[in-house]
Amino acid sequence: MTIQQLLQDALSTALGERVEVTGAGRTDSGVNAINYVAHFDCPGDAIPDADKIAYKINAILPKKICLHRITETEEDFHARFSATFREYKYFLHKAKDPFVENFSWWCRYGLDMAKMNEAAASLLGTHDFRCFEKAGGNNLTSICTIYEARWETYMPVHVSLMGYPYSEGDYLVFRIRADRFLRNMVRAIVGTLVDVGRGKRSPESMESLLMIGTRGDAGQSVPGNALFLCGVGYPPDMAGRAE
């Protein structure tokens, strides 16, 4: 059962009437989401006690799903079509670490982050990203606009607070923000950039890949458990009014 279905069932139970939930978009199976946004039409004029209803819903939902807040929106708000951008982060670690294994990919290769960022810079702007789209996608267009794409190092909490042994650069995170994403697009991009970091392809090859490449020319899709949808943006007059 999907997260959307579980949320929809819990909301219907808490309100005592069947409602339909629409999310900001779909993610691949196994991918995580934080700060995800969804909307529904309230059966009555308004929810009398949104905090109480949210509490009831969280009591019904499985432990791995949490509803943070219910807020009222304008009638024309749409969780998917009103969104102006979506942001993903992909986490990988280069040294064995059992404490991040569930939410990070253990990449056993030596990586040149500077070259990976050089290649990532070619993704910025509006392009046809069909070379990163999984076969069978039902998108009307494969053109997307990427606003940000960059690798950074980071330090997990257990390293900074408990002194877990590490070396500089052991933990990397890839941040990418765009107006829209295609099916499997981020995982394919990460796999391609890792190829660049390993020296299997040059940073300059990203430009020709975007222009004439197919899915078979791009890198392999990396595991989904390390990918997080971490933000959905809306116009200023709609920001923060539906979660």
N, C-alpha and C positions, 0 to 999 in steps of 0.2 A: 504494500500500500504506500502511496506517495505521501510526502509531507503535506502537500496541499490537501489531500483527501483527509488526512488525520486532523488537520487544523479545521477544515470545513465541518467534519463530524463533531469535533469538540465544541465549536462555536454554535452549531445547531442545537446541541444538547444544552448548552448554557443558556441560550436564548429561548429555548422551547419551541423553536420554529425553524424549518429548513432554510438555510441561506447558502448562496454560492460565493466562493472566495476566488478572487483573481489576483495572481501574483505578479511581481515585477518582471518575471521571465523564468524560463526553465534552465536548470543546470544539468550536467551529465550525472549519471548515477554515481554515488559515492562522493560527490563534491560537497563541500561544506558551505554554509551561508551564515553571515553575521550582518545585522542591521538590514535584513531583508524586509521588503515592504509589500503588503497586500491590501486589497480593499474589498469591501462587501457592502451591499445595500441593507441598511437596517430595516427589519420588519415593521417597526413603528416609526414615530417621528424622530426619536433619538434614544440612545441607550441611557437609562436612568442613572446607572452607576457604573461607569466604564471600568473603574479600578476593581470593583467587585466582580464584574463579569470576567475581567482578565485573570483574576485570582482563580475563579472557577475553571476557566479554560486550562490554565497551567496545571491544575489538579487532575484534569482529565488527560492531558497530553503525556506522551512518554517522556522519560527523563532527558532524552537527547534533544528534545524540542522545547523551546522557551518563548513565550509571548511576552514582550517587554511592555507594550503600551497600546491602548486603543484610543484614537483621537478622531474627532469629527472633521470632515473635509468638505470642500465645495462639491456640488453635484457633478461638475464636469471633471473631477479628478479621476484619473485612471492609473493604477499602479504600474502598468506596463507602458502605455502609450504616452503618458505625461512625463515619463523619465527622460532626462537630458543626457545622462551618462550612467555607466555602470563601472565599478572598479573591482578588479580581482587581484589577489596576491597568491603567489606560488612559493612554497617553502621547500628548501632542500638543505641537506647536511652532508658534508664530505667525510666526516669521521663517524664511526659507529656510535650511536647514542640511543639507548632503549627508551629514554624519556620523551623523545620527540617522534618516535617511530610511527605513531598513529596518525600524525598530522604533518609529516615532512617526508620527503623522498631521500633515501640514502643514495647519493650519487657517488660512486666509487672512483670517479675519474678526476684527474687534475684539470682544473678549469682556469681559463684566462678571462677574468671578469671584465677587463678593459675591452677586449675584443668582443665579448658578448654585448656590452653596452654600445659599442660602435655599430654592431649589426642591428641592435634594437632601435637605434636612432633612425634607421631606414624605414621602420614601421610607422613612424609618426606621419600624420596627415591622412588624407583620404585616398584609399587604394581599394582595388579588388582583391579580397583575401581568400579567393576560392581555393588557393593552394593549401590552405590550412583548414578547410572545411571537410568534415567527415561526410562520406558518401551517404546519400539518403536524406540530407537536410531538405526541409521544405521552405527555405527562405526564398522570397521573391527576388532578392538581390544579394550579392555577396560583397557589396561595397560598404565599407565601414570607415569611420574616422577615428583614428587613435590619437588621444591627447597626451598620453604619457606612457612610456615603456622603459623601465630601467631596473637594473639589478643593484642591490645594496647588501652589505653585510649587516647582521644583527646579532644580538646576544639574547638567548632564551632566558627566561626567569630563573630556571634551576641553575644556570651557569652563574648569573650575577648574584643570586641570593644564597646559594648553597655550595658554591665553589666547585661545580663539576668541571673536571679537567677539559681544557680546550685550547686550540691554537687559533690565532687570528685568521679569519676567513673561513672557519669551519662551517658557519651557518650563513646561507644566502637566502634572500627573498626577492622575487621578481614582482614588481608592481606594474599593472597595466590598466589604463582607463580609456574608455572609448564610448561613442554614442550607442553602439550595439556590438554584439558578438555573434559569431556563427557557431554552429554545433561543433564542439571539440576544438574550437579555434585556439583557445589559450594553451591547452595542453600540447597542441601541435607546434605552436610558436615556441614554447619552452623547450620542447625536444629539439627543435631546429637550432635554437640559441646555444643549447648545450653542445651540439655538434660543433658549433663555432668555437666554443670554449675549449673543446678537446682538440681542436686543430683539424677536424675532419672536413671542414669547409671554411672558406674565408668570410670575413665580415662583409666584403663587397658583394658576395654572392646573393645576399638577401635582396638586393635591388632587382636582379634578373629573375629571382624566384618569384617575386611579386608580379613582375611583368608577364612572364611566359610560363611559369612553373605550374605543375599539377600537384595533387595531394601526394602522389608517389615520389615527387622530387623533394618534398619537405622532410623534416625529421620525424622520428617516431613520436607517438603520443605518450606522454609521461603519465604516471599513476594519478588517479583522480583524488585520492585521499589527502594530498598535499595542497589542493587548490581551494581557495576561499573566495566566494563572492562577499566582499566586505563593505560595499557601499553602493547606494543607488541615489542619484541626484535628481532634483526637481527644480522647476523655476522658483525664484525667491518667494513668490506669493503662495506657493504650495509647500515649501520646505518645512519639514518637521510636523506636518499635520496628519500624517497617516503612517502607522507602523503596525 
